[in-house]
Amino acid sequence: MAFDVQFPDNPFEDFDTFFDWYRQTIERNMPVPMSVVDGSSEPSKYARMLPSLSEEQEKFLYDEIRGIVNLPDDVFLMYDRSCETIYSYWDTQKNVYRIAVNTPFFLTLAFPQTTKTGMTHELGHIFNGDCLNADPCHSYCGNICADVRINATLGDEACDMLMSVFNFRASKLPFVPSRWYPKYNLPVNEAGWPYEIAHNAYHMVQPDDDCTKKEQPPQEDEGEGEGQGEGQGEGQGEGQGEGQGEGQGEGEARDGETPPPSSGRGRGQGEGEGDGEDEGGGQGEGQGGTGTGGSVGEGVNDPRINKVKETPIGEAGGTRGEEVPEKEGEGEPPVLTPEEKAIQEKIGKKRIAKSAERSIEGIDSLLESENVTESEKTKLRRKRGQFEELIKQIEAS
């Protein structure tokens, strides 16, 4: 069955009008009543029940996105029907970045502002190096910190709109500076704290990482069916929401879905943190990064994701992507003049110095916190001195 979409002649000008049309379109295509979706603690999982895009719709999707966002030459799009949000990763077979989108995201073409929000978020993961650099045992928390930093530039309202699309209902994304930093005793920084600062603050409150062994609850012989049914309902909202965030992105599993066999590291949008309510329960971003899913979740690297991508394309799931042209015959990159090299080097040094200054600001805030031990403060002061020395070296060069 084809995905039945009747796009308006012109894009919608406000989100509320768009979202009414969006809900009607989803209801027309969803094989279960919307009351079931609305009553779920992980609504984004129902994205997999929607019909697949046709080849014509897929091509239209790619063309429209490229008309809305100017993608770099090494970034290619991909359609992944099996995911519940969007995500990005490094394709090790083609040596390009991929940004994957799901079926609900196709409908954002009727409201380009939200299309741009999703693409900008994933490009943020790519530009920040999140798709290539993994922090062992810190996929989940690392993706959260990366997401919040990126979402700081997008704004709460835009992020909430995108999350509402993936949740099929009005939702608020918890991974924005005003909502996330206070939970971890960081002052709200609307520019977003550097990764290291946010990550350290997170573990001062949540010491466990992805490699921490969790105690397994005792198994009961009786009533196991009932217990399991309920646990998977609410628990999966948080677990899979977060997982889906990174699963597909990283190749290990960035977004909750499993990245395709050819994928490298990646990030997805959203995280799915929460208790299954609108604020993040659900299959979160996972399927992106930094990135947004049944509660737009960030997601974590989850090896289970790889199982999903091994299914054939079509009703069983799977992915399709833009063709990557061969790079043979391309000329040598242009040679920069000494003056151009000097300018590029100067710009690069300024960026490094600015980042170091922001890191010092974050360290100063942590040093004033009562939640930081003296031992940790000693390490932070040492780190602060290193940043100061780096700035001096840059200024002297």
Buried (B, 14 or more C-beta within 10 A) or exposed (E): EEBEBEBEEEBBEEBEEBBEBBBEBBEEBBEEEBEEBEEBBBBBBBBBEBBBBEEEBBEBBBEBBBEBBEBEEBBBBBBBBBBBBBBBBBBBEBEBBBBBBBBBBBBBBBBBBBBBBBBBBBBBBBEBEBBBEBBEBBBBBBBBBBBBBBBBEBEBEBBBBBBBBBBBBEBBBBBBBEBBBEEBBBBEBEEBBBBEBBBBBBEBEBEEBBEEEEEEEEEEEEEEEEEEEEEEBBBBBBBBBBBBBBBBBBBBBBBBBBBBEBBBBBBBBBBBBBEBBBBBBBBBBBBBBBBBBBBBBBBBBBEEBBEBBEBEBEEEBBBBBBEBEEEEEEEEEEEEEEEEEEEEEEEEBEEBBEEBEBBBBBBEBBEEBEEBEEEBBEEBEEBBEEBEEBBEEBEEE
